[in-house]
Amino acid sequence: MKRFQFSIAIDAPADKVWWTLWNDPSYRQWARVFHEGSYAVSDWKQGSKIHFLAPGGDGMFSIIEECRPGEVMKFKHLGVVKDFKEQPENDEMKQWSGAIEMYTLTHSGGTTTLLVEIDIVESHADFFNETFPKALQAVKQLAENFALIVTAQIQAPIEKVWACWTSPEHITKWCQASDDWHAPYAENDLSVGGKFKTTMAAKDGSVSFDFEGAYTAVEPLKTIAYTLADDRKVRIAFSAQEGETRVVETFEPENMNSWEMQQAGWQAILDNFKKHAEGLTSIV
């Protein structure tokens, strides 16, 4: 093995770069450069095991040797995974056993330098020399245009999903994050420049607010983009996948609540949408 270095300057604070690197939805966005659908399974804590996987369940298992949030993430690769199972030691495993992969963030004057040091088996050198710079460019783009991401894979055709997302009579049935909230009212002018408003309220009547904004882009069955009343930007991408629909929702966070809380809340609403859309036998 030989140790390689890759680096990039990112015009964003270290906490946004760190989130982009290791928060699951954004990790999937930049790791797809190596293999479409790549993801990781871990609690991301120092000393914990981590599986780096492709959709079919093949990949690598490693340990997190060092984790200093906003500064350093260091992996020690241990071996390979086949069909979601760690494999006993063999020649393929020996190639990677003990290999180090380390990400170091250094922030200065509004710019974060991301340095990656990685031990690479000679037979894979060309692949990583080509893909790692592309992956770091993806990290840079995500961090510099920072947004939170929530996703859902919905077992319903895209026409049904689009109708459920855009019709007020359906919006009032799914637009809440928990069972003690509801959406008693919705209006929606689905056109560029058109406005929407959804009233979100606690069922006990203790509090309510209007979630509202104006559309900046509408591509039927593909994309919706809008600006919220507080000027934050949101984009939703819909893609058909063999009778199912993938929804990826990207939104700029507000400053009152933690990113974790905001992502969890938007994900809960999207999960409720998934449940609603999958539970309908027809659209009326």
C-alpha positions as CSV (number, residue, x, y, z in Angstrom):
1,M,0.0,0.0,0.0
2,K,1.0,3.6,-0.6
3,R,-0.3,6.7,1.3
4,F,-2.0,9.3,-0.9
5,Q,-3.1,12.8,0.0
6,F,-5.9,14.9,-1.4
7,S,-6.9,18.3,-0.3
8,I,-9.3,21.1,-1.1
9,A,-10.1,24.6,0.2
10,I,-13.7,25.2,1.1
11,D,-15.3,28.6,1.7
12,A,-17.4,27.4,4.7
13,P,-16.8,27.0,8.4
14,A,-15.5,23.7,9.7
15,D,-18.8,22.7,11.4
16,K,-20.6,22.8,8.0
17,V,-17.9,20.8,6.3
18,W,-18.0,18.3,9.1
19,W,-21.8,17.9,8.8
20,T,-21.5,17.5,5.1
21,L,-18.9,14.8,5.5
22,W,-20.6,12.6,8.1
23,N,-24.3,13.4,8.3
24,D,-26.0,10.5,6.5
25,P,-28.0,12.2,3.7
26,S,-25.1,14.5,2.7
27,Y,-22.6,11.7,3.1
28,R,-24.5,9.7,0.5
29,Q,-24.5,12.7,-1.8
30,W,-20.7,13.0,-2.1
31,A,-19.9,9.3,-1.5
32,R,-21.9,8.4,-4.6
33,V,-18.9,9.5,-6.6
34,F,-17.2,6.2,-5.6
35,H,-20.2,4.0,-6.2
36,E,-23.8,5.0,-6.8
37,G,-25.8,4.4,-3.6
38,S,-22.8,4.2,-1.3
39,Y,-23.6,4.6,2.4
40,A,-22.1,4.0,5.8
41,V,-23.5,2.3,8.9
42,S,-22.1,3.5,12.2
43,D,-22.8,5.7,15.3
44,W,-19.8,7.7,14.2
45,K,-18.2,7.6,17.7
46,Q,-14.5,7.0,18.5
47,G,-13.8,3.3,18.9
48,S,-17.0,2.2,17.1
49,K,-17.2,-0.1,14.1
50,I,-18.3,1.2,10.7
51,H,-19.4,-0.5,7.6
52,F,-18.9,1.3,4.3
53,L,-21.4,-0.3,1.9
54,A,-22.7,-0.4,-1.7
55,P,-26.5,-1.1,-2.1
56,G,-25.9,-4.8,-2.6
57,G,-24.2,-5.2,0.8
58,D,-20.6,-5.4,-0.3
59,G,-17.9,-3.1,1.0
60,M,-15.5,-2.7,3.9
61,F,-15.6,-2.8,7.6
62,S,-13.4,-0.5,9.7
63,I,-13.0,1.1,13.2
64,I,-13.1,4.7,14.0
65,E,-9.7,5.2,15.6
66,E,-10.1,9.0,16.2
67,C,-13.1,11.3,16.1
68,R,-12.7,15.0,17.1
69,P,-15.8,16.8,15.8
70,G,-14.9,19.6,13.5
71,E,-11.2,18.6,13.4
72,V,-10.3,14.9,12.7
73,M,-12.0,11.7,11.6
74,K,-9.6,8.7,11.3
75,F,-10.6,5.2,10.1
76,K,-8.6,2.0,10.3
77,H,-9.8,-0.5,7.7
78,L,-10.0,-4.0,8.9
79,G,-11.4,-6.1,6.0
80,V,-14.2,-6.7,3.5
81,V,-17.9,-7.1,3.7
82,K,-19.9,-9.4,1.4
83,D,-23.6,-9.6,1.4
84,F,-23.7,-7.4,4.5
85,K,-21.4,-9.8,6.5
86,E,-17.8,-9.3,7.6
87,Q,-15.7,-11.9,5.9
88,P,-13.0,-14.0,7.5
89,E,-9.4,-13.2,6.7
90,N,-8.4,-14.0,3.2
91,D,-6.0,-12.5,0.6
92,E,-8.5,-9.8,-0.4
93,M,-8.9,-8.8,3.3
94,K,-5.1,-8.8,3.9
95,Q,-4.7,-6.2,1.2
96,W,-6.6,-3.6,3.2
97,S,-6.1,-4.7,6.8
98,G,-4.6,-1.9,8.7
99,A,-5.0,0.7,6.0
100,I,-5.6,4.3,7.4
101,E,-8.1,6.8,6.0
102,M,-8.0,10.2,7.8
103,Y,-9.8,13.5,7.3
104,T,-8.4,16.6,8.9
105,L,-10.1,20.0,8.9
106,T,-8.2,23.3,9.4
107,H,-10.1,26.5,9.5
108,S,-8.6,30.0,8.9
109,G,-10.0,33.3,7.7
110,G,-13.4,31.9,6.6
111,T,-11.9,29.0,4.7
112,T,-11.7,25.4,5.8
113,T,-8.9,23.2,4.3
114,L,-9.9,19.6,4.1
115,L,-7.0,17.1,3.9
116,V,-7.6,13.4,3.2
117,E,-4.7,10.9,3.8
118,I,-5.5,7.4,2.7
119,D,-3.6,4.2,2.3
120,I,-4.4,2.7,-1.1
121,V,-3.7,-0.7,-2.6
122,E,-1.7,-0.3,-5.8
123,S,-4.3,-2.0,-7.9
124,H,-6.9,0.6,-6.8
125,A,-4.6,3.7,-7.1
126,D,-5.9,4.9,-10.5
127,F,-9.5,4.6,-9.4
128,F,-9.0,6.7,-6.3
129,N,-6.7,9.2,-8.0
130,E,-9.6,9.9,-10.4
131,T,-12.6,9.8,-8.0
132,F,-11.3,11.4,-4.7
133,P,-10.8,14.8,-6.3
134,K,-14.4,14.6,-7.7
135,A,-15.7,13.5,-4.2
136,L,-13.9,16.5,-2.6
137,Q,-15.4,18.8,-5.2
138,A,-18.8,17.4,-4.2
139,V,-18.1,18.1,-0.5
140,K,-17.0,21.6,-1.4
141,Q,-20.2,22.3,-3.3
142,L,-22.5,20.9,-0.6
143,A,-20.7,22.8,2.2
144,E,-20.5,26.1,0.4
145,N,-24.2,25.9,-0.5
146,F,-25.1,24.4,2.9
147,A,-28.5,22.9,3.4
148,L,-30.1,20.1,5.3
149,I,-31.3,17.0,3.4
150,V,-34.1,14.6,4.1
151,T,-35.1,11.7,1.8
152,A,-37.7,9.0,1.3
153,Q,-38.1,6.0,-1.0
154,I,-41.9,5.7,-1.6
155,Q,-43.5,2.6,-2.9
156,A,-45.9,4.4,-5.2
157,P,-45.7,5.7,-8.8
158,I,-44.4,9.2,-9.3
159,E,-47.8,10.5,-10.6
160,K,-49.4,9.5,-7.3
161,V,-46.6,10.9,-5.2
162,W,-46.8,14.2,-7.1
163,A,-50.6,14.5,-6.6
164,C,-50.3,13.7,-2.9
165,W,-47.5,16.3,-2.5
166,T,-49.2,19.2,-4.3
167,S,-53.0,18.8,-3.7
168,P,-54.3,20.8,-0.7
169,E,-56.8,18.0,0.1
170,H,-53.8,15.6,0.6
171,I,-51.5,18.2,2.2
172,T,-53.8,18.6,5.1
173,K,-53.6,14.8,5.8
174,W,-49.9,14.4,5.9
175,C,-48.2,17.8,6.8
176,Q,-47.4,17.2,10.5
177,A,-44.4,15.8,12.3
178,S,-46.2,14.0,15.1
179,D,-49.7,12.7,16.0
180,D,-50.4,15.7,18.4
181,W,-50.2,18.1,15.4
182,H,-52.3,18.5,12.3
183,A,-52.7,20.7,9.2
184,P,-56.3,22.1,9.3
185,Y,-55.9,24.3,6.2
186,A,-53.8,24.3,3.0
187,E,-53.9,26.4,-0.2
188,N,-51.5,25.9,-3.2
189,D,-51.0,27.8,-6.4
190,L,-48.5,25.5,-8.0
191,S,-46.8,27.8,-10.5
192,V,-43.7,29.9,-10.7
193,G,-44.5,33.0,-8.6
194,G,-47.5,31.3,-7.1
195,K,-47.9,31.1,-3.3
196,F,-48.8,28.4,-0.9
197,K,-49.8,28.3,2.7
198,T,-50.3,25.4,5.1
199,T,-51.6,26.0,8.7
200,M,-49.8,23.7,11.1
201,A,-51.3,23.5,14.6
202,A,-51.2,21.6,17.8
203,K,-54.4,19.5,18.2
204,D,-55.0,20.9,21.6
205,G,-55.2,24.4,20.2
206,S,-52.2,25.7,22.2
207,V,-50.2,26.9,19.2
208,S,-50.3,27.2,15.4
209,F,-48.4,28.9,12.6
210,D,-48.6,29.2,8.8
211,F,-45.9,27.5,6.7
212,E,-45.9,29.7,3.6
213,G,-43.8,30.8,0.7
214,A,-43.6,31.4,-3.1
215,Y,-42.6,29.0,-5.9
216,T,-39.4,29.8,-7.8
217,A,-39.4,26.6,-10.0
218,V,-42.0,24.0,-10.9
219,E,-41.1,21.1,-13.2
220,P,-44.1,18.6,-13.1
221,L,-43.1,15.1,-11.8
222,K,-39.5,16.4,-11.4
223,T,-38.7,19.4,-9.3
224,I,-40.3,22.0,-7.0
225,A,-38.4,24.9,-5.5
226,Y,-39.7,27.7,-3.3
227,T,-38.6,30.6,-1.0
228,L,-40.1,30.6,2.5
229,A,-41.6,33.7,4.1
230,D,-38.3,34.1,6.1
231,D,-36.3,34.0,2.8
232,R,-34.9,30.5,3.2
233,K,-34.7,28.3,0.1
234,V,-36.2,24.8,-0.4
235,R,-35.9,22.3,-3.2
236,I,-37.6,19.0,-3.7
237,A,-36.5,16.5,-6.3
238,F,-38.7,13.6,-7.4
239,S,-37.4,10.7,-9.4
240,A,-39.2,7.6,-10.7
241,Q,-37.4,4.2,-10.0
242,E,-39.2,1.1,-11.3
243,G,-42.6,1.9,-10.0
244,E,-41.3,3.6,-6.9
245,T,-40.5,7.3,-6.3
246,R,-37.5,8.8,-4.5
247,V,-38.0,12.2,-2.9
248,V,-35.0,14.3,-1.8
249,E,-35.9,17.5,0.0
250,T,-33.1,20.1,0.6
251,F,-33.7,23.1,2.8
252,E,-31.7,26.0,4.3
253,P,-31.8,25.7,8.1
254,E,-33.0,28.5,10.4
255,N,-30.9,29.8,13.3
256,M,-33.1,29.1,16.3
257,N,-32.9,25.3,16.5
258,S,-30.1,22.8,16.1
259,W,-29.5,21.2,12.7
260,E,-30.2,17.8,14.2
261,M,-33.6,19.0,15.5
262,Q,-34.6,20.6,12.2
263,Q,-33.5,17.6,10.1
264,A,-35.4,15.3,12.4
265,G,-38.6,17.4,12.2
266,W,-38.6,17.7,8.4
267,Q,-37.8,13.9,8.1
268,A,-40.7,13.1,10.4
269,I,-43.1,15.1,8.1
270,L,-41.6,13.4,5.0
271,D,-42.0,10.0,6.7
272,N,-45.7,10.9,7.4
273,F,-46.0,11.8,3.7
274,K,-44.6,8.5,2.7
275,K,-47.1,6.7,4.9
276,H,-50.0,8.7,3.5
277,A,-49.0,8.2,-0.2
278,E,-48.3,4.5,0.2
279,G,-51.6,4.0,2.1
280,L,-53.8,5.4,-0.7
281,T,-55.4,3.0,-3.1
282,S,-56.4,5.7,-5.5
283,I,-56.1,9.5,-6.0
284,V,-59.4,11.4,-6.3
